[in-house]
Amino acid sequence: MRLNRILIVSLFLTVASVFAAGWALTSTPGSRSFGKVTVGKTSEPTVFTVTNSAKSSVAITGVTLIGVNPTDYKLEPSGTCKVGSVLSASDKCTVVVKFSPKAAGTRSASVRIDSVRY
């Protein structure tokens, strides 16, 4: 039986991992504020390292932006956490994000990483 789990990385960034016995994806950094970025401009990329802290392998089945302002953020193709990637125990992959606000004020979103355990 394969079990599904989700790791949420918030942009303005707080990480919420879903833990089950022997299964956890974690992110470093766990949170990130992109600071002041002018509307229409783009921040420097930020790299989040996702680690499989479980004792078994997991396969990534989705990497998406969700939340209040997901269109203000962009997942860069240089990230290695891609659909179909398999992380063995202790393996790592990266999610690379840029921020390009479409309006002034606080803009927030999350990166959602779906996975299945093998």
Beta strands, then each sheet from edge to edge (+ up, - down):
strand 1: 3-11
strand 2: 15-17
strand 3: 25-28
strand 4: 46-52
strand 5: 58-66
strand 6: 73-75
strand 7: 86-87
strand 8: 92-99
strand 9: 109-117
sheet 1: 2+ 1- 9+ 5- 7+
sheet 2: 3+ 4- 8+ 6-
end
